[in-house]
């Protein structure tokens, strides 16, 4: 059975609404999607790191309760598990303040088993961070050698915009590894200082990876490929929180790749019906995540969707 392997930051999100703390939930770009995929019964392997502290304990217990193995979680004795404050505005979009205290040695874990046509996902600033870059690049190379489908979500936020030029070489390397790139129009604006997605695709993405999925929030999704452009509308809803929307879009898209048996061999030759079916899974997951303060799809949704 095909499985999904991912590497990324694990963090405790404290969500503020109307200037008051509302909820504290485990999160992270890859982590959020993996909780949703675990609830869908997808075989997973998650690579990350946590401190040996109360926040780390909360997250590890949450993983176990949701069927996510902690086998490849590096528990470091020094430093502290990361913490993020998420402030929701009137439209329920979040801005963040993040607090981190990592040790010098990081990601001291072995390689998981990867087979051809498994899916490997990496994303956020974690995939660009120079302090863990060597290890992340090793895992990406390992996944490519084993012919996994590599899915990359830059998830590049405003607090790192001043680093956009400095991280460009690493970004390009990630794009070259990727079989599929998915990001929001906001991500690409902070990366390139441009808003024209056609221009961004042609000038900055296409040469390295021909498959780009751009999400536009309530304005839907555009798929860019070598010879086509396709737009899918988003359903009209009133979101409770958009914190996990993009992460769950990734989870839904990956679930669709598995459900409709999309492999490396047929990724370039998908018919319109299969492409639409995969996209429907992605949009359904993202929409569901916007209906609560959780960062993932609900267990009830997962049960009915299966």
RAURWO-V423788 format. One record per run of one state. SS is the DSSP state (~ for helix, > for strand, _ for the rest). FROM is the first residue (numbers start at 0). LEN is the number of residues. Records with the same first field share a line. If there is no record, write none. Layout:
BEGIN
SS->FROM-LEN, FROM-LEN
END
This chain:
BEGIN
_->0-3, 7-3, 17-2, 27-1, 39-4, 51-2, 65-7, 76-3, 88-5, 101-17, 123-1, 127-5, 145-3, 153-4, 163-4, 177-2, 192-4, 205-6, 215-1, 219-1, 224-4, 232-12, 259-7, 269-2, 289-9, 305-1
>->3-4, 10-7, 19-8, 43-8, 72-4, 79-9, 93-8, 118-5, 148-5, 179-5, 211-4, 220-4, 228-4
~->28-11, 53-12, 124-3, 132-13, 157-6, 167-10, 184-8, 196-9, 216-3, 244-15, 266-3, 271-18, 298-7
END
